[in-house]
Every structure is written in structure tokens, then in C-alpha cells.
């Protein structure tokens, strides 16, 4: 296997692992805040708010990981 292919697999695996490690707890935390603390129970509003926060976090996470692997 080429070195570039190995690097792509390594980066992809890292992206998936960090996504799971960050996004699952974040999702549970956001649902707790929005439902229990703020009383938001409307499905469309709840889904939209969670998606907005998750999108910003995912963009930041992927940007940082790509920056790290680009330097190697």
C-alpha cells in the first residue's frame, strides 16, 4: 500500500474516532440543555438547534485535524 494511501486511511480513521468521541456526548449534553433546561420540545426546533451546534463543532474539528495532518 502506498504511503499516501496509508496516510489517508489514518486521517480518515482519526476523523471518525474523534467524531464519535466528541459528537455523541455533545449530542446528549445539548439535548439535556435544550429539553430539560430550556424546555424546547418541538422536534423541528430541537433538531435545528442541535444540527447548528453540531455543524460548527464538526467544522472546527475537521479543520484542526486537516491542519495537523497537512503539516506532516
N, C-alpha and C positions, 0 to 999 in steps of 0.2 A: 504494500500500500504506500502511495506517495506520502511524503511528509506534509504537503499541503492538505491532503485528504484527511490525514490523522489530526491535523490542527483544526480542521472544520468540524470533525466529529467531536473533538474535545470541547470546542467552543459551544457547539450545539448542546451537548450533554450538560455543560455548565449552565447554559441558559435555562434549560428545562428544570434542573435541580434547584437553582435559585428561584425560579418562578414558583415552583411548588412550595418551597420553604418560606417564601415571603407572602405570596398571594393567598394561600389558604388561611393562615392566621389573620391576615389583614381583612379578608372577607368576613370571617367570624366577628372580628372586632367592629367592623363597620356596621354589620347587621345589628349587633348589640347596641351600638350608639344610636343608629337611626330608629330602631324599633323600640327598645326599652327606654332610652334617654330622651329622644326627640319625639317619640310617638308616631313616627311615619310608618303607616301600614299599607298605604296604597301601592300595589305592585309596580305600576309604571314609574312612579316617583322613586320608589325604593331601588328598582333596577337601574334607573338612570343615574341616581346619585352614586351607587356602588360602582357602576361602569365608569363614570367620570374619574373617580379617585383611582380606581384600578388602572385606568389608561395612563394617567400621569405617573403613577408608580412604575408601571411596566416600561414606559418610555425612558424614564430615568435609569432604571435597572439595566435595560438593554444598551443604552448609550454608554454607561460606565463600563459594562463588560466588553463592548466592542472597542472602546478606547484602550482598555487593558490589553486585549488580545492583538490589537493593531500595533502596539509598541513592541511586541515580542518578535 
